[in-house]
């Protein structure tokens, strides 16, 4: 795709809740601050320990936030789909990137340079609140995952991933579904093997707590939540 027009960028920015109430003139000003970026499937968008110079607004596609050990083992921290944003932490604390961000599909994103962050916040103060809220939510998610890693087995962790992803889908679209995640990807989020994730999903299917069709998993949120509480 050729470099898009300012009008295209402004229109896509409106899909982000934090910018939805901006007028056309302010959106156009904000669009001037954005650099259009494209990434192919499997391409690294951000690399752990590199110096961060921009935050990104994901406008199409899906990315994986992950850590990799020197031995090649991977721990997926999150999967993000548009509209979402990432890379803001380094702009806030001026520290190197804390994780890799990899394109799972072809990706289009807008990059906001750190030099323009203050101007963007002055234009839309909700951006600052959104960044703070995102950082707080991710810290809470990491604390929850650390708790699961320390105190619960792999079966519990897989069920927790299914519940969290399906709950987020229900809150955004009204359908409690896990879609677009392979068993391997669910396993990396749970910190276990693909075989374990497949076994847990198969057992939950037999018990009627989830229903599977291809890569879609429909989750009974109440039943799965009750099962986790009793574990």
Wavefront OBJ file of the C-alpha trace (Angstrom):
o trace
v 0.000 0.000 0.000
v 1.257 3.481 -0.884
v 1.684 6.047 1.857
v -1.893 6.921 2.845
v -3.352 10.399 2.804
v -3.780 12.530 5.895
v -7.550 12.040 5.553
v -7.098 8.238 5.654
v -4.902 8.432 8.764
v -7.346 10.769 10.487
v -10.260 8.459 9.673
v -8.459 5.400 11.060
v -7.450 7.278 14.203
v -11.127 7.926 14.888
v -11.574 4.159 15.456
v -9.519 4.533 18.655
v -11.804 5.392 21.557
v -9.390 7.998 22.924
v -9.611 9.990 19.673
v -13.265 9.398 18.815
v -14.450 12.781 20.131
v -11.809 14.895 18.361
v -12.964 17.326 15.709
v -11.780 17.125 12.104
v -9.188 19.874 12.546
v -7.621 18.271 15.613
v -7.613 14.857 13.954
v -5.853 16.337 10.943
v -3.235 17.881 13.245
v -2.758 14.550 14.985
v -2.502 12.753 11.643
v 0.415 15.019 10.727
v 2.322 13.589 13.715
v 1.849 9.977 12.635
v 4.168 7.921 10.436
v 2.562 5.082 8.481
v 4.249 1.691 8.964
v 3.732 -1.728 7.384
v 5.102 -5.046 8.637
v 5.013 -8.522 7.143
v 3.960 -11.668 8.997
v 6.736 -12.734 11.376
v 8.530 -9.387 11.251
v 9.804 -7.822 14.462
v 8.170 -4.442 15.097
v 9.921 -3.853 18.430
v 12.897 -5.697 19.887
v 13.592 -6.230 23.569
v 16.346 -3.979 24.967
v 16.367 -1.596 21.997
v 15.963 2.124 22.683
v 12.329 3.127 22.256
v 11.659 6.179 20.112
v 7.960 5.777 19.247
v 4.678 4.255 20.332
v 2.471 2.469 17.833
v -1.241 2.509 17.055
v -2.260 -0.798 15.492
v -4.839 -0.136 12.763
v -4.955 -3.563 11.098
v -3.615 -7.016 11.831
v -2.466 -8.788 14.946
v 0.773 -8.733 16.960
v 2.368 -10.854 19.665
v 4.141 -9.402 22.691
v 6.684 -11.938 23.910
v 9.956 -12.732 25.645
v 12.559 -15.189 24.379
v 15.294 -16.915 26.360
v 18.849 -17.379 25.029
v 17.917 -21.056 24.510
v 15.050 -20.074 22.233
v 12.174 -20.717 24.630
v 9.293 -18.278 24.266
v 6.830 -16.782 26.718
v 3.972 -14.888 25.095
v 2.808 -11.997 27.234
v -0.113 -10.881 25.101
v -1.720 -10.836 21.671
v -3.090 -7.509 20.437
v -5.529 -6.770 17.633
v -6.574 -3.458 16.128
v -7.479 -0.961 17.374
v -4.860 -1.086 20.111
v -1.553 0.511 20.981
v 1.841 -0.611 22.250
v 5.368 0.635 22.815
v 4.325 3.433 25.160
v 6.327 2.226 28.162
v 9.722 3.285 26.821
v 8.366 6.737 26.035
v 7.143 7.125 29.613
v 10.206 5.864 31.529
v 12.970 6.374 28.909
v 14.149 2.781 29.458
v 14.874 0.193 26.709
v 12.065 -1.953 25.318
v 10.922 -4.627 27.780
v 9.725 -7.206 25.215
v 9.589 -8.140 21.551
v 6.530 -7.239 19.476
v 6.135 -9.467 16.421
v 3.604 -9.272 13.582
v 1.437 -12.415 13.626
v -0.289 -11.285 10.413
v 0.427 -8.493 7.971
v 0.224 -5.307 10.020
v -0.480 -1.640 9.424
v 0.298 0.817 12.205
v 0.836 4.502 12.878
v 3.967 5.468 14.805
v 3.960 8.477 17.127
v 7.499 9.715 17.753
v 8.492 10.422 21.355
v 9.215 14.034 20.384
v 5.545 14.477 19.449
v 4.018 12.736 22.464
v 3.647 15.901 24.568
v 2.012 17.758 21.670
v -0.375 14.847 21.080
v -1.346 14.832 24.768
v -1.974 18.574 24.711
v -4.219 18.025 21.703
v -6.042 15.124 23.371
v -5.456 14.810 27.157
v -7.326 11.490 27.161
v -4.255 9.995 25.501
v -2.316 10.416 28.769
v -5.108 8.788 30.781
v -5.335 5.934 28.286
v -1.593 5.287 28.458
v -1.691 5.317 32.268
v -4.696 2.987 32.262
v -2.999 0.615 29.833
v 0.188 0.452 31.890
v -1.820 -0.171 35.074
v -3.883 -2.919 33.438
v -0.791 -4.665 32.077
v 0.903 -4.593 35.482
v -2.199 -6.194 37.001
v -2.218 -8.838 34.270
v 1.433 -9.642 34.907
v 0.824 -9.921 38.659
v -2.060 -12.299 37.964
v 0.131 -14.413 35.679
v 2.932 -14.521 38.236
v 0.414 -15.693 40.818
v -0.800 -18.430 38.474
v 2.768 -19.499 37.685
v 3.681 -19.666 41.377
v 0.555 -21.238 42.840
v -1.283 -23.138 40.091
v -0.555 -25.980 37.709
v -0.565 -25.907 33.902
v -4.199 -27.048 33.653
v -5.345 -24.094 35.752
v -3.217 -21.694 33.716
v -4.660 -22.868 30.407
v -8.190 -22.484 31.757
v -7.320 -18.990 33.010
v -6.085 -17.969 29.549
v -9.300 -19.254 27.957
v -11.423 -17.408 30.514
v -9.513 -14.130 30.183
v -9.522 -14.098 26.372
v -13.181 -15.132 26.120
v -14.211 -12.554 28.725
v -12.426 -9.794 26.802
v -14.163 -10.910 23.599
v -17.527 -10.923 25.357
v -16.981 -7.405 26.685
v -16.039 -6.078 23.235
v -18.343 -8.043 20.930
v -20.914 -9.819 23.120
v -19.611 -13.301 22.231
v -17.497 -15.320 24.735
v -15.104 -16.719 22.173
v -11.418 -17.459 21.754
v -10.727 -16.849 18.072
v -7.529 -16.796 16.050
v -5.343 -18.402 18.715
v -3.781 -21.774 17.979
v -3.273 -24.307 20.754
v 0.432 -23.424 20.647
v -0.344 -19.739 21.170
v -2.681 -20.543 24.057
v 0.106 -22.690 25.514
v 2.679 -19.892 25.294
v 0.295 -17.554 27.107
v -0.154 -20.191 29.805
v 3.531 -20.996 30.061
v 3.123 -24.668 29.147
v 3.370 -27.066 26.190
v 1.035 -27.272 23.194
v 0.238 -30.884 24.142
v -0.949 -29.797 27.595
v -3.094 -26.996 26.188
v -4.692 -29.389 23.684
v -5.383 -31.941 26.427
v -7.066 -29.349 28.665
v -9.191 -27.976 25.812
v -10.216 -31.508 24.829
v -11.272 -32.310 28.401
v -13.231 -29.051 28.728
v -14.971 -29.865 25.448
v -15.994 -33.318 26.765
v -17.388 -31.640 29.894
v -19.403 -29.171 27.798
v -17.617 -26.132 29.238
v -16.217 -25.107 25.855
v -17.259 -25.839 22.312
v -14.726 -25.958 19.485
v -15.035 -25.408 15.748
v -11.784 -25.078 13.882
v -9.779 -22.344 15.595
v -12.835 -20.940 17.378
v -13.488 -21.870 20.992
v -16.799 -20.790 22.537
v -16.548 -20.607 26.315
v -19.209 -20.986 29.006
v -17.875 -18.147 31.167
v -19.893 -19.043 34.259
v -19.011 -22.749 34.160
v -15.312 -22.110 33.522
v -15.162 -19.401 36.175
v -16.787 -21.736 38.710
v -14.333 -24.503 37.820
v -11.372 -22.182 38.324
v -12.673 -20.986 41.693
v -12.975 -24.588 42.895
v -9.491 -25.525 41.679
l 1 2 3 4 5 6 7 8 9 10 11 12 13 14 15 16 17 18 19 20 21 22 23 24 25 26 27 28 29 30 31 32 33 34 35 36 37 38 39 40 41 42 43 44 45 46 47 48 49 50 51 52 53 54 55 56 57 58 59 60 61 62 63 64 65 66 67 68 69 70 71 72 73 74 75 76 77 78 79 80 81 82 83 84 85 86 87 88 89 90 91 92 93 94 95 96 97 98 99 100 101 102 103 104 105 106 107 108 109 110 111 112 113 114 115 116 117 118 119 120 121 122 123 124 125 126 127 128 129 130 131 132 133 134 135 136 137 138 139 140 141 142 143 144 145 146 147 148 149 150 151 152 153 154 155 156 157 158 159 160 161 162 163 164 165 166 167 168 169 170 171 172 173 174 175 176 177 178 179 180 181 182 183 184 185 186 187 188 189 190 191 192 193 194 195 196 197 198 199 200 201 202 203 204 205 206 207 208 209 210 211 212 213 214 215 216 217 218 219 220 221 222 223 224 225 226 227 228 229 230 231
